[in-house]
Amino acid sequence: MSETNLDPVFSEARTFNGYTEKPVSEAILRELYDHLKWGPTAANSCPARFVFVSSDEAKQRLLDCVNEGNLAKVKSAPVTAIVAADTRFYEEMPKLFPSRDFASVFAGKDDVIADLLARNVPLQGAYMIIAARGIGLDCGPMSGFDTAAINREFFPDARWQANFICTLGYGDKQSLYPRNPRLPFEAACLVA
């Protein structure tokens, strides 16, 4: 990718706090998933699951779980994705990695499952953000919500567990704050 192609995904991209009224169609959400699904995960486990909250009824259920400081963001977004972990992701492993018996590596091993989910679910959520920006959507990832409430409301069988939420849509530039700085290479990196 040229630097010009990366700019809309990273250096020019912003976290939006409000959105225009332009809808995000299911076709766009399918396109989004069709891109993000190709991002690598440990043993091709693909443990993240995505709930694209877009109906008025589902939005209200989600708003009841969101911290006050994030209510306006979620209200204005045409879609909010709940990025969740499938605690039984390994049941799909015979399809995802058929040459090895990974299902038995994870089945019944809560610590091993939690370890894989802790790294790979946020990773797939990050792929979602990159893919969304790549297809022209704006994003607002956030942690300000009651995890237990979302899990009760959207995942009553407890198989899926919320990791973070992310608004998706076409950002309203009026909702942007001045951009905060990032750490320079010298403060964030070592070359060993």
N, C-alpha and C positions, 0 to 999 in steps of 0.2 A: 504494500500500500504506500502511496506517496504521502508526504506530509499533508498535502491538500485534502486527501481522503480521510486522514486521521483527525483533522481539525474539528469537524462537526461532532465527532464522537468523544473527543477529549478536550482540547484546549479552547474550543469555542462553545462547548456544551455547558449548560447551566442546570442547576437544580431549581425547578419551577415551584412556586407557591400558589399559582393560580393558572387557570386554563381558559381558552376560548370555548365557545359553545360548539365548535366543530366536533362531530361525533367520531368515535373510533369504531369501525365496523368489525364484525366477527372475522371477516376475510383478512383484515389487517392483523388481528390477534393470531390467526392461524399462520400468516406469513411470519409474524414475530417468532412464534414457537418453532416454525420450520427452520429458522436460522439459529436460534439459541440452542436447539437440541444437539447441534454438532459440536459444541464446546466440549473439550475433554474433561472427564471425571475419572476418579480412581476406579480401575477395573471396569470402565464403561458402565458404572453402576447407575448413573442418571437418577439420583435419589430425590431430586426436587420435583415438587408438584406445584402447579400454578392455578389459582382460582382468579379468574378475571371478573371482578365485581363490577357490573355495569347496569343492572336493572335497578329501578327505584327501590324496590323491596329489599334487594340484597344490599344496596348502598345504605339504607337505613339501619339494617342489621349491623353493618360494619361501623357506621358512625357511632352506634351505641358502645363500641369497643375502643374508640380512638380517643386519645388524650385531647383535652380542650385546645391546646396549641396547634393541633393538626386538623381540627374539624373543618376549617375553611378550605384547606388544601384538598381534602378528600371530597368535600361537597362540590367543589368546582371542577374536579377531574371527571372526564367522561368514563374513565375506567380506573380502578385501583386493583393492582395485582396483589394477592396474598401469595407470597413465596413460602412454600411449606415443605417440610421433610416427610417423606413416606417412611415410617418406621419399619415397614416390611418391604422395602425396596428390593431386597434380595430375592423375593418371589419372582421378579422379572428377570433375574440374572440368567436363567437358562436361555432366554431369548437374546439378551444383550451381550452375553459372553459365553456362547454355547460350547466352546472348546475346553472349558474348565468348570468344575463343580464349585462355583462361588457361593451358591445358596447355602451349602453346608458350612462354609466358612463363617457365615453371619447368623444363621438361624439359632435363636435361643441365646445369643451372646450380646447382651445389652450394652456392655462397655465397648465392644468392637463396633457395634452398630452406631452408638453415639459418637464414637471417634470419627467414623467415616462421614456421618451426617454433619458434624461440626465444621468440616472443611468443604465438603462438596455441595451442600445446599446453598450457602452464600456464594460459592463460585458460580453455580448455575444462575443464581439471581443476578450476579454481575454480568454474565453473558446476556441475560435478558435486557439489562440496561444498555449495554453496548449495541445489541441488535436493534433495540427500539430507536436509539439515536441514529443508527445506520439507515433505518427506513423512514426517518423523518419525524419520529415521535419525540416528545420531550418527557422527562421523568422527574419524579420527586421521591426518592427512596427515604424511608423513615422507620424509626423504632418506636415512636411515641404512641403506643397502644397497649391495651391490656391483653397480653398473650393468652392467658387462661380464658378470658372472655371470648376471644376469637376462636380458640380451640373448641369451646363449648358450643358456640353459635354455628360454626361452619364445619367442624369435624367431631360430631358427637360420638363417633365410634372410636376416637382417639388414635386412629391409624396415622392420619396426617397431623402434623404439628406445625403451627405458624413459626416462621423464622423472622421475616420482616415484610413490610408492605411497601408498595411503590405505586405512586400515581402515574398514570399514562395519559397522554393527550397531546394537544397542540398548545404550547405554553403561551400565556399572556405575558408579554415582556414587561408590562406594568407591575407584575408581581415579583420581579427580580429585585434583590438587594445588591448593594455593591459586592463585587466578588472578593471573597477572602483569599489570602495568600496560601500557598502550599510550601512545604519544606523544600529547601534546595537539596541537590544530590548529596552534598557533604554532610548534611544533618540527618539524612534518612538512609544512606547507603554505605556499605563497605565493600571494597573489592578485596577478596581474600585469595 
